[in-house]
Every structure is written in structure tokens, then in C-alpha cells.
Amino acid sequence: MAQSIHRFPALTLNTDGHRHPRENALVGVTAVLGLLAFTTSFFHGLHLLSSWSGLFGVVTGLWGQFVSVTTAERFVLIVSLVASAFGLYLGLARGGLWG
């Protein structure tokens, strides 16, 4: 009797089988900026870093949504975009972009 091997799908953003280097780069940049903006937004003295990284994260996230191809890319972009917006809004509330 033949045994079937159940493999878990690889964690990849290229679910359609094609390479998307530009779109994946935008996802990575947005994820890093979103994580940076989100974590620094909890510290009052880091509002400049939080607001600027949040602003750049929102811009790259929106551009990434515009050019994204797969659903996995869009999912990560939305999560990162929300984190960037959260950091941007708290950074703006605590002192803004220029202090």
C-alpha cells in the first residue's frame, strides 16, 4: 500500500509559483518599518522615530498594495500597514514629526 506524505506548504509570499522580487522587497521594507514604528510608539521619548518610520511604512505599504500580486503579499502588507499606522498616529499624538 502506497504511503502518502503530507507536506506542509512552504512559508512563501510567491504562492503563484513565480518570483516577485520588487513586491517581496516592498513587503519586507514595510514589515520592518511597521515593526519599528509599532515598538517605538510605546516609548514617549522615541516619538520622532515612531512617527517617521510609521509614515514611511504607510507609504511603502500602500505602494506595495498597489503592485502586489499574491494574497500572501497582501496579507503581510495589511498587517504591517496597520502597525505602521499605529506607530504613526501615536508618534503624531506625542509630538509629531519635528518634535
Biopython code that builds the backbone (N, CA, C, O; Angstrom):
import numpy as np
from Bio.PDB.StructureBuilder import StructureBuilder

atoms = [
    (1, "MET", "N", (0.841, -1.161, 0.000)),
    (1, "MET", "CA", (0.000, 0.000, 0.000)),
    (1, "MET", "C", (0.896, 1.238, 0.000)),
    (1, "MET", "O", (1.853, 1.333, 0.769)),
    (2, "ALA", "N", (0.573, 2.154, -0.855)),
    (2, "ALA", "CA", (1.388, 3.357, -1.001)),
    (2, "ALA", "C", (1.109, 4.321, 0.151)),
    (2, "ALA", "O", (-0.035, 4.571, 0.530)),
    (3, "GLN", "N", (2.165, 4.828, 0.666)),
    (3, "GLN", "CA", (2.050, 5.806, 1.743)),
    (3, "GLN", "C", (2.134, 7.201, 1.133)),
    (3, "GLN", "O", (3.012, 7.485, 0.319)),
    (4, "SER", "N", (1.233, 8.039, 1.529)),
    (4, "SER", "CA", (1.283, 9.416, 1.045)),
    (4, "SER", "C", (1.958, 10.288, 2.096)),
    (4, "SER", "O", (1.730, 10.139, 3.297)),
    (5, "ILE", "N", (2.775, 11.180, 1.622)),
    (5, "ILE", "CA", (3.486, 12.088, 2.508)),
    (5, "ILE", "C", (2.760, 13.416, 2.480)),
    (5, "ILE", "O", (2.579, 14.010, 1.417)),
    (6, "HIS", "N", (2.350, 13.876, 3.631)),
    (6, "HIS", "CA", (1.682, 15.169, 3.727)),
    (6, "HIS", "C", (2.723, 16.204, 4.103)),
    (6, "HIS", "O", (3.287, 16.173, 5.197)),
    (7, "ARG", "N", (2.961, 17.100, 3.204)),
    (7, "ARG", "CA", (3.915, 18.166, 3.462)),
    (7, "ARG", "C", (3.155, 19.445, 3.752)),
    (7, "ARG", "O", (2.122, 19.741, 3.151)),
    (8, "PHE", "N", (3.702, 20.182, 4.687)),
    (8, "PHE", "CA", (3.144, 21.496, 4.935)),
    (8, "PHE", "C", (3.619, 22.435, 3.835)),
    (8, "PHE", "O", (4.766, 22.344, 3.398)),
    (9, "PRO", "N", (2.766, 23.321, 3.392)),
    (9, "PRO", "CA", (3.209, 24.252, 2.361)),
    (9, "PRO", "C", (4.299, 25.172, 2.908)),
    (9, "PRO", "O", (4.265, 25.570, 4.072)),
    (10, "ALA", "N", (5.243, 25.494, 2.070)),
    (10, "ALA", "CA", (6.338, 26.366, 2.474)),
    (10, "ALA", "C", (5.804, 27.764, 2.757)),
    (10, "ALA", "O", (4.882, 28.245, 2.099)),
    (11, "LEU", "N", (6.398, 28.387, 3.733)),
    (11, "LEU", "CA", (6.017, 29.764, 4.034)),
    (11, "LEU", "C", (6.658, 30.672, 2.998)),
    (11, "LEU", "O", (7.839, 31.007, 3.092)),
    (12, "THR", "N", (5.881, 31.057, 2.028)),
    (12, "THR", "CA", (6.394, 31.871, 0.939)),
    (12, "THR", "C", (5.350, 32.905, 0.547)),
    (12, "THR", "O", (4.148, 32.706, 0.729)),
    (13, "LEU", "N", (5.827, 33.981, 0.021)),
    (13, "LEU", "CA", (4.920, 35.002, -0.496)),
    (13, "LEU", "C", (4.578, 34.747, -1.956)),
    (13, "LEU", "O", (3.631, 35.329, -2.485)),
    (14, "ASN", "N", (5.344, 33.878, -2.609)),
    (14, "ASN", "CA", (5.145, 33.589, -4.028)),
    (14, "ASN", "C", (4.251, 32.370, -4.188)),
    (14, "ASN", "O", (4.714, 31.321, -4.636)),
    (15, "THR", "N", (3.000, 32.488, -3.836)),
    (15, "THR", "CA", (2.093, 31.351, -3.882)),
    (15, "THR", "C", (1.676, 30.984, -5.299)),
    (15, "THR", "O", (1.094, 29.920, -5.512)),
    (16, "ASP", "N", (1.960, 31.835, -6.260)),
    (16, "ASP", "CA", (1.613, 31.507, -7.636)),
    (16, "ASP", "C", (2.744, 30.808, -8.382)),
    (16, "ASP", "O", (2.583, 30.451, -9.549)),
    (17, "GLY", "N", (3.888, 30.607, -7.726)),
    (17, "GLY", "CA", (4.993, 29.904, -8.344)),
    (17, "GLY", "C", (5.958, 30.780, -9.102)),
    (17, "GLY", "O", (6.960, 30.278, -9.612)),
    (18, "HIS", "N", (5.703, 32.052, -9.198)),
    (18, "HIS", "CA", (6.581, 32.973, -9.902)),
    (18, "HIS", "C", (7.344, 33.821, -8.891)),
    (18, "HIS", "O", (6.909, 33.988, -7.752)),
    (19, "ARG", "N", (8.480, 34.352, -9.318)),
    (19, "ARG", "CA", (9.260, 35.227, -8.451)),
    (19, "ARG", "C", (8.746, 36.657, -8.575)),
    (19, "ARG", "O", (8.397, 37.114, -9.663)),
    (20, "HIS", "N", (8.708, 37.350, -7.445)),
    (20, "HIS", "CA", (8.288, 38.750, -7.411)),
    (20, "HIS", "C", (9.269, 39.524, -6.537)),
    (20, "HIS", "O", (8.933, 39.849, -5.399)),
    (21, "PRO", "N", (10.465, 39.830, -7.027)),
    (21, "PRO", "CA", (11.463, 40.465, -6.167)),
    (21, "PRO", "C", (11.083, 41.875, -5.730)),
    (21, "PRO", "O", (11.339, 42.246, -4.584)),
    (22, "ARG", "N", (10.485, 42.662, -6.603)),
    (22, "ARG", "CA", (10.119, 44.026, -6.240)),
    (22, "ARG", "C", (9.008, 44.022, -5.202)),
    (22, "ARG", "O", (9.070, 44.768, -4.226)),
    (23, "GLU", "N", (8.004, 43.199, -5.399)),
    (23, "GLU", "CA", (6.890, 43.143, -4.466)),
    (23, "GLU", "C", (7.334, 42.578, -3.111)),
    (23, "GLU", "O", (6.903, 43.062, -2.064)),
    (24, "ASN", "N", (8.190, 41.561, -3.133)),
    (24, "ASN", "CA", (8.679, 40.983, -1.882)),
    (24, "ASN", "C", (9.574, 41.963, -1.134)),
    (24, "ASN", "O", (9.578, 41.978, 0.097)),
    (25, "ALA", "N", (10.329, 42.780, -1.859)),
    (25, "ALA", "CA", (11.147, 43.802, -1.207)),
    (25, "ALA", "C", (10.261, 44.840, -0.520)),
    (25, "ALA", "O", (10.564, 45.278, 0.589)),
    (26, "LEU", "N", (9.177, 45.231, -1.169)),
    (26, "LEU", "CA", (8.245, 46.179, -0.544)),
    (26, "LEU", "C", (7.587, 45.579, 0.691)),
    (26, "LEU", "O", (7.367, 46.278, 1.680)),
    (27, "VAL", "N", (7.275, 44.299, 0.639)),
    (27, "VAL", "CA", (6.700, 43.620, 1.808)),
    (27, "VAL", "C", (7.701, 43.616, 2.951)),
    (27, "VAL", "O", (7.335, 43.895, 4.093)),
    (28, "GLY", "N", (8.957, 43.306, 2.662)),
    (28, "GLY", "CA", (9.979, 43.266, 3.700)),
    (28, "GLY", "C", (10.244, 44.625, 4.318)),
    (28, "GLY", "O", (10.351, 44.743, 5.539)),
    (29, "VAL", "N", (10.350, 45.653, 3.487)),
    (29, "VAL", "CA", (10.585, 47.007, 3.998)),
    (29, "VAL", "C", (9.405, 47.465, 4.843)),
    (29, "VAL", "O", (9.598, 48.054, 5.907)),
    (30, "THR", "N", (8.199, 47.205, 4.389)),
    (30, "THR", "CA", (7.012, 47.602, 5.146)),
    (30, "THR", "C", (6.927, 46.851, 6.464)),
    (30, "THR", "O", (6.536, 47.432, 7.477)),
    (31, "ALA", "N", (7.281, 45.585, 6.473)),
    (31, "ALA", "CA", (7.243, 44.803, 7.708)),
    (31, "ALA", "C", (8.261, 45.320, 8.719)),
    (31, "ALA", "O", (7.955, 45.424, 9.906)),
    (32, "VAL", "N", (9.461, 45.644, 8.261)),
    (32, "VAL", "CA", (10.486, 46.168, 9.172)),
    (32, "VAL", "C", (10.076, 47.533, 9.708)),
    (32, "VAL", "O", (10.191, 47.788, 10.907)),
    (33, "LEU", "N", (9.598, 48.412, 8.832)),
    (33, "LEU", "CA", (9.169, 49.744, 9.281)),
    (33, "LEU", "C", (7.957, 49.665, 10.194)),
    (33, "LEU", "O", (7.855, 50.432, 11.152)),
    (34, "GLY", "N", (7.042, 48.753, 9.913)),
    (34, "GLY", "CA", (5.873, 48.588, 10.768)),
    (34, "GLY", "C", (6.246, 48.083, 12.145)),
    (34, "GLY", "O", (5.714, 48.556, 13.149)),
    (35, "LEU", "N", (7.159, 47.124, 12.200)),
    (35, "LEU", "CA", (7.617, 46.613, 13.492)),
    (35, "LEU", "C", (8.360, 47.686, 14.271)),
    (35, "LEU", "O", (8.179, 47.812, 15.482)),
    (36, "LEU", "N", (9.195, 48.463, 13.585)),
    (36, "LEU", "CA", (9.928, 49.545, 14.236)),
    (36, "LEU", "C", (8.978, 50.621, 14.759)),
    (36, "LEU", "O", (9.118, 51.074, 15.895)),
    (37, "ALA", "N", (8.024, 51.027, 13.943)),
    (37, "ALA", "CA", (7.079, 52.062, 14.360)),
    (37, "ALA", "C", (6.203, 51.586, 15.511)),
    (37, "ALA", "O", (5.921, 52.344, 16.439)),
    (38, "PHE", "N", (5.779, 50.341, 15.450)),
    (38, "PHE", "CA", (4.904, 49.808, 16.495)),
    (38, "PHE", "C", (5.630, 49.709, 17.830)),
    (38, "PHE", "O", (5.083, 50.097, 18.862)),
    (39, "THR", "N", (6.857, 49.192, 17.821)),
    (39, "THR", "CA", (7.566, 49.007, 19.086)),
    (39, "THR", "C", (8.038, 50.329, 19.681)),
    (39, "THR", "O", (8.017, 50.494, 20.900)),
    (40, "THR", "N", (8.460, 51.266, 18.849)),
    (40, "THR", "CA", (8.924, 52.546, 19.393)),
    (40, "THR", "C", (7.775, 53.459, 19.798)),
    (40, "THR", "O", (7.999, 54.452, 20.491)),
    (41, "SER", "N", (6.566, 53.151, 19.387)),
    (41, "SER", "CA", (5.441, 54.011, 19.764)),
    (41, "SER", "C", (5.077, 53.882, 21.241)),
    (41, "SER", "O", (4.351, 54.724, 21.768)),
    (42, "PHE", "N", (5.568, 52.847, 21.913)),
    (42, "PHE", "CA", (5.274, 52.668, 23.327)),
    (42, "PHE", "C", (6.196, 53.491, 24.227)),
    (42, "PHE", "O", (5.981, 53.554, 25.437)),
    (43, "PHE", "N", (7.218, 54.120, 23.649)),
    (43, "PHE", "CA", (8.148, 54.937, 24.412)),
    (43, "PHE", "C", (7.958, 56.394, 24.022)),
    (43, "PHE", "O", (8.080, 56.758, 22.853)),
    (44, "HIS", "N", (7.657, 57.220, 25.014)),
    (44, "HIS", "CA", (7.304, 58.611, 24.753)),
    (44, "HIS", "C", (8.455, 59.386, 24.116)),
    (44, "HIS", "O", (8.221, 60.237, 23.257)),
    (45, "GLY", "N", (9.672, 59.110, 24.515)),
    (45, "GLY", "CA", (10.816, 59.852, 24.001)),
    (45, "GLY", "C", (11.203, 59.491, 22.579)),
    (45, "GLY", "O", (12.009, 60.198, 21.973)),
    (46, "LEU", "N", (10.668, 58.436, 22.034)),
    (46, "LEU", "CA", (11.021, 57.990, 20.681)),
    (46, "LEU", "C", (9.942, 58.348, 19.662)),
    (46, "LEU", "O", (9.776, 57.656, 18.658)),
    (47, "HIS", "N", (9.205, 59.435, 19.924)),
    (47, "HIS", "CA", (8.097, 59.770, 19.021)),
    (47, "HIS", "C", (8.572, 60.188, 17.640)),
    (47, "HIS", "O", (7.844, 60.004, 16.664)),
    (48, "LEU", "N", (9.779, 60.750, 17.529)),
    (48, "LEU", "CA", (10.292, 61.103, 16.204)),
    (48, "LEU", "C", (10.556, 59.860, 15.361)),
    (48, "LEU", "O", (10.159, 59.791, 14.198)),
    (49, "LEU", "N", (11.225, 58.887, 15.953)),
    (49, "LEU", "CA", (11.485, 57.636, 15.239)),
    (49, "LEU", "C", (10.192, 56.910, 14.905)),
    (49, "LEU", "O", (10.049, 56.358, 13.814)),
    (50, "SER", "N", (9.267, 56.910, 15.827)),
    (50, "SER", "CA", (7.989, 56.233, 15.615)),
    (50, "SER", "C", (7.181, 56.896, 14.502)),
    (50, "SER", "O", (6.622, 56.216, 13.641)),
    (51, "SER", "N", (7.125, 58.215, 14.525)),
    (51, "SER", "CA", (6.303, 58.891, 13.518)),
    (51, "SER", "C", (6.921, 58.815, 12.126)),
    (51, "SER", "O", (6.203, 58.611, 11.147)),
    (52, "TRP", "N", (8.250, 58.975, 12.019)),
    (52, "TRP", "CA", (8.868, 58.915, 10.699)),
    (52, "TRP", "C", (8.853, 57.505, 10.124)),
    (52, "TRP", "O", (8.555, 57.315, 8.945)),
    (53, "SER", "N", (9.173, 56.520, 10.951)),
    (53, "SER", "CA", (9.129, 55.147, 10.431)),
    (53, "SER", "C", (7.695, 54.732, 10.120)),
    (53, "SER", "O", (7.460, 53.979, 9.175)),
    (54, "GLY", "N", (6.741, 55.213, 10.899)),
    (54, "GLY", "CA", (5.339, 54.941, 10.595)),
    (54, "GLY", "C", (4.901, 55.573, 9.292)),
    (54, "GLY", "O", (4.167, 54.964, 8.514)),
    (55, "LEU", "N", (5.347, 56.790, 9.053)),
    (55, "LEU", "CA", (4.991, 57.471, 7.803)),
    (55, "LEU", "C", (5.571, 56.746, 6.592)),
    (55, "LEU", "O", (4.870, 56.514, 5.608)),
    (56, "PHE", "N", (6.850, 56.391, 6.666)),
    (56, "PHE", "CA", (7.460, 55.662, 5.550)),
    (56, "PHE", "C", (6.863, 54.262, 5.404)),
    (56, "PHE", "O", (6.747, 53.750, 4.290)),
    (57, "GLY", "N", (6.484, 53.645, 6.521)),
    (57, "GLY", "CA", (5.840, 52.334, 6.460)),
    (57, "GLY", "C", (4.474, 52.398, 5.801)),
    (57, "GLY", "O", (4.104, 51.503, 5.041)),
    (58, "VAL", "N", (3.727, 53.448, 6.088)),
    (58, "VAL", "CA", (2.411, 53.611, 5.458)),
    (58, "VAL", "C", (2.568, 53.847, 3.953)),
    (58, "VAL", "O", (1.826, 53.280, 3.150)),
    (59, "VAL", "N", (3.527, 54.675, 3.581)),
    (59, "VAL", "CA", (3.732, 54.962, 2.151)),
    (59, "VAL", "C", (4.172, 53.705, 1.398)),
    (59, "VAL", "O", (3.626, 53.399, 0.339)),
    (60, "THR", "N", (5.157, 52.973, 1.937)),
    (60, "THR", "CA", (5.600, 51.760, 1.252)),
    (60, "THR", "C", (4.530, 50.671, 1.278)),
    (60, "THR", "O", (4.425, 49.885, 0.337)),
    (61, "GLY", "N", (3.738, 50.620, 2.343)),
    (61, "GLY", "CA", (2.659, 49.641, 2.409)),
    (61, "GLY", "C", (1.566, 49.910, 1.392)),
    (61, "GLY", "O", (1.041, 48.986, 0.771)),
    (62, "LEU", "N", (1.231, 51.164, 1.229)),
    (62, "LEU", "CA", (0.211, 51.498, 0.225)),
    (62, "LEU", "C", (0.730, 51.247, -1.189)),
    (62, "LEU", "O", (-0.010, 50.764, -2.045)),
    (63, "TRP", "N", (1.997, 51.573, -1.437)),
    (63, "TRP", "CA", (2.562, 51.278, -2.751)),
    (63, "TRP", "C", (2.637, 49.771, -2.983)),
    (63, "TRP", "O", (2.387, 49.293, -4.089)),
    (64, "GLY", "N", (2.981, 49.032, -1.939)),
    (64, "GLY", "CA", (3.021, 47.579, -2.054)),
    (64, "GLY", "C", (1.652, 46.988, -2.341)),
    (64, "GLY", "O", (1.539, 46.031, -3.107)),
    (65, "GLN", "N", (0.619, 47.541, -1.739)),
    (65, "GLN", "CA", (-0.739, 47.086, -2.038)),
    (65, "GLN", "C", (-1.097, 47.360, -3.498)),
    (65, "GLN", "O", (-1.808, 46.582, -4.133)),
    (66, "PHE", "N", (-0.598, 48.462, -4.008)),
    (66, "PHE", "CA", (-0.894, 48.830, -5.391)),
    (66, "PHE", "C", (-0.272, 47.853, -6.382)),
    (66, "PHE", "O", (-0.875, 47.561, -7.415)),
    (67, "VAL", "N", (0.929, 47.340, -6.086)),
    (67, "VAL", "CA", (1.628, 46.483, -7.043)),
    (67, "VAL", "C", (1.658, 45.016, -6.634)),
    (67, "VAL", "O", (2.268, 44.209, -7.336)),
    (68, "SER", "N", (1.024, 44.641, -5.526)),
    (68, "SER", "CA", (1.102, 43.257, -5.048)),
    (68, "SER", "C", (0.393, 42.306, -6.009)),
    (68, "SER", "O", (-0.527, 42.686, -6.733)),
    (69, "VAL", "N", (0.855, 41.053, -5.989)),
    (69, "VAL", "CA", (0.349, 40.055, -6.926)),
    (69, "VAL", "C", (-0.412, 38.954, -6.208)),
    (69, "VAL", "O", (-1.467, 38.528, -6.678)),
    (70, "THR", "N", (0.105, 38.485, -5.077)),
    (70, "THR", "CA", (-0.487, 37.333, -4.408)),
    (70, "THR", "C", (-1.203, 37.749, -3.128)),
    (70, "THR", "O", (-0.983, 38.837, -2.597)),
    (71, "THR", "N", (-2.044, 36.879, -2.659)),
    (71, "THR", "CA", (-2.792, 37.123, -1.431)),
    (71, "THR", "C", (-1.879, 37.129, -0.216)),
    (71, "THR", "O", (-2.119, 37.884, 0.727)),
    (72, "ALA", "N", (-0.844, 36.312, -0.217)),
    (72, "ALA", "CA", (0.090, 36.281, 0.908)),
    (72, "ALA", "C", (0.814, 37.611, 1.050)),
    (72, "ALA", "O", (1.030, 38.087, 2.165)),
    (73, "GLU", "N", (1.189, 38.211, -0.067)),
    (73, "GLU", "CA", (1.816, 39.532, -0.020)),
    (73, "GLU", "C", (0.854, 40.561, 0.552)),
    (73, "GLU", "O", (1.237, 41.390, 1.378)),
    (74, "ARG", "N", (-0.379, 40.506, 0.116)),
    (74, "ARG", "CA", (-1.366, 41.478, 0.598)),
    (74, "ARG", "C", (-1.647, 41.313, 2.080)),
    (74, "ARG", "O", (-1.856, 42.302, 2.783)),
    (75, "PHE", "N", (-1.657, 40.075, 2.567)),
    (75, "PHE", "CA", (-1.907, 39.824, 3.975)),
    (75, "PHE", "C", (-0.810, 40.436, 4.846)),
    (75, "PHE", "O", (-1.095, 41.140, 5.815)),
    (76, "VAL", "N", (0.438, 40.161, 4.494)),
    (76, "VAL", "CA", (1.553, 40.709, 5.269)),
    (76, "VAL", "C", (1.595, 42.223, 5.154)),
    (76, "VAL", "O", (1.923, 42.908, 6.123)),
    (77, "LEU", "N", (1.269, 42.752, 3.988)),
    (77, "LEU", "CA", (1.261, 44.200, 3.810)),
    (77, "LEU", "C", (0.205, 44.870, 4.679)),
    (77, "LEU", "O", (0.471, 45.924, 5.256)),
    (78, "ILE", "N", (-0.975, 44.291, 4.786)),
    (78, "ILE", "CA", (-2.023, 44.896, 5.597)),
    (78, "ILE", "C", (-1.661, 44.871, 7.073)),
    (78, "ILE", "O", (-1.879, 45.856, 7.778)),
    (79, "VAL", "N", (-1.112, 43.762, 7.550)),
    (79, "VAL", "CA", (-0.704, 43.684, 8.955)),
    (79, "VAL", "C", (0.391, 44.715, 9.240)),
    (79, "VAL", "O", (0.346, 45.406, 10.258)),
    (80, "SER", "N", (1.361, 44.817, 8.351)),
    (80, "SER", "CA", (2.446, 45.779, 8.525)),
    (80, "SER", "C", (1.965, 47.211, 8.372)),
    (80, "SER", "O", (2.456, 48.113, 9.051)),
    (81, "LEU", "N", (1.015, 47.419, 7.491)),
    (81, "LEU", "CA", (0.444, 48.751, 7.292)),
    (81, "LEU", "C", (-0.304, 49.220, 8.526)),
    (81, "LEU", "O", (-0.216, 50.391, 8.893)),
    (82, "VAL", "N", (-1.026, 48.340, 9.161)),
    (82, "VAL", "CA", (-1.733, 48.694, 10.396)),
    (82, "VAL", "C", (-0.748, 49.018, 11.514)),
    (82, "VAL", "O", (-0.957, 49.969, 12.267)),
    (83, "ALA", "N", (0.319, 48.239, 11.626)),
    (83, "ALA", "CA", (1.338, 48.502, 12.639)),
    (83, "ALA", "C", (2.029, 49.844, 12.374)),
    (83, "ALA", "O", (2.312, 50.589, 13.312)),
    (84, "SER", "N", (2.299, 50.151, 11.110)),
    (84, "SER", "CA", (2.910, 51.431, 10.760)),
    (84, "SER", "C", (1.982, 52.594, 11.076)),
    (84, "SER", "O", (2.416, 53.618, 11.604)),
    (85, "ALA", "N", (0.713, 52.434, 10.752)),
    (85, "ALA", "CA", (-0.255, 53.497, 11.029)),
    (85, "ALA", "C", (-0.420, 53.714, 12.527)),
    (85, "ALA", "O", (-0.564, 54.852, 12.972)),
    (86, "PHE", "N", (-0.402, 52.646, 13.305)),
    (86, "PHE", "CA", (-0.491, 52.753, 14.760)),
    (86, "PHE", "C", (0.696, 53.549, 15.298)),
    (86, "PHE", "O", (0.523, 54.454, 16.115)),
    (87, "GLY", "N", (1.904, 53.208, 14.837)),
    (87, "GLY", "CA", (3.089, 53.945, 15.260)),
    (87, "GLY", "C", (3.066, 55.390, 14.803)),
    (87, "GLY", "O", (3.477, 56.284, 15.543)),
    (88, "LEU", "N", (2.589, 55.625, 13.593)),
    (88, "LEU", "CA", (2.500, 56.992, 13.085)),
    (88, "LEU", "C", (1.535, 57.817, 13.918)),
    (88, "LEU", "O", (1.861, 58.941, 14.300)),
    (89, "TYR", "N", (0.383, 57.297, 14.200)),
    (89, "TYR", "CA", (-0.619, 58.063, 14.945)),
    (89, "TYR", "C", (-0.182, 58.341, 16.373)),
    (89, "TYR", "O", (-0.380, 59.449, 16.872)),
    (90, "LEU", "N", (0.409, 57.357, 17.040)),
    (90, "LEU", "CA", (0.893, 57.620, 18.394)),
    (90, "LEU", "C", (2.085, 58.562, 18.384)),
    (90, "LEU", "O", (2.228, 59.388, 19.286)),
    (91, "GLY", "N", (2.939, 58.451, 17.380)),
    (91, "GLY", "CA", (4.060, 59.385, 17.260)),
    (91, "GLY", "C", (3.587, 60.800, 17.024)),
    (91, "GLY", "O", (4.151, 61.744, 17.576)),
    (92, "LEU", "N", (2.558, 60.959, 16.212)),
    (92, "LEU", "CA", (1.998, 62.293, 15.979)),
    (92, "LEU", "C", (1.314, 62.839, 17.226)),
    (92, "LEU", "O", (1.379, 64.038, 17.498)),
    (93, "ALA", "N", (0.666, 61.975, 17.975)),
    (93, "ALA", "CA", (-0.028, 62.415, 19.184)),
    (93, "ALA", "C", (0.946, 62.839, 20.277)),
    (93, "ALA", "O", (0.607, 63.659, 21.130)),
    (94, "ARG", "N", (2.141, 62.289, 20.256)),
    (94, "ARG", "CA", (3.108, 62.578, 21.318)),
    (94, "ARG", "C", (4.134, 63.629, 20.954)),
    (94, "ARG", "O", (5.055, 63.872, 21.734)),
    (95, "GLY", "N", (4.015, 64.251, 19.819)),
    (95, "GLY", "CA", (4.972, 65.320, 19.498)),
    (95, "GLY", "C", (5.148, 65.583, 18.036)),
    (95, "GLY", "O", (5.704, 66.617, 17.666)),
    (96, "GLY", "N", (4.702, 64.701, 17.195)),
    (96, "GLY", "CA", (4.738, 64.959, 15.773)),
    (96, "GLY", "C", (6.037, 64.582, 15.092)),
    (96, "GLY", "O", (6.906, 63.939, 15.682)),
    (97, "LEU", "N", (6.152, 64.990, 13.853)),
    (97, "LEU", "CA", (7.292, 64.631, 13.028)),
    (97, "LEU", "C", (8.536, 65.455, 13.311)),
    (97, "LEU", "O", (9.650, 65.003, 13.048)),
    (98, "TRP", "N", (8.363, 66.643, 13.837)),
    (98, "TRP", "CA", (9.508, 67.517, 14.068)),
    (98, "TRP", "C", (9.723, 67.863, 15.527)),
    (98, "TRP", "O", (10.528, 68.743, 15.832)),
    (99, "GLY", "N", (9.040, 67.210, 16.421)),
    (99, "GLY", "CA", (9.302, 67.380, 17.839)),
    (99, "GLY", "C", (8.390, 68.328, 18.489)),
    (99, "GLY", "O", (8.501, 68.566, 19.692)),
]
sb = StructureBuilder()
sb.init_structure("model")
sb.init_model(0)
sb.init_chain("A")
sb.init_seg("    ")
for serial, (resi, resn, name, xyz) in enumerate(atoms, 1):
    if name == "N":
        sb.init_residue(resn, " ", resi, " ")
    sb.init_atom(name, np.array(xyz, "f"), 0.0, 1.0, " ", f" {name:<3s}", serial, name[0])
structure = sb.get_structure()
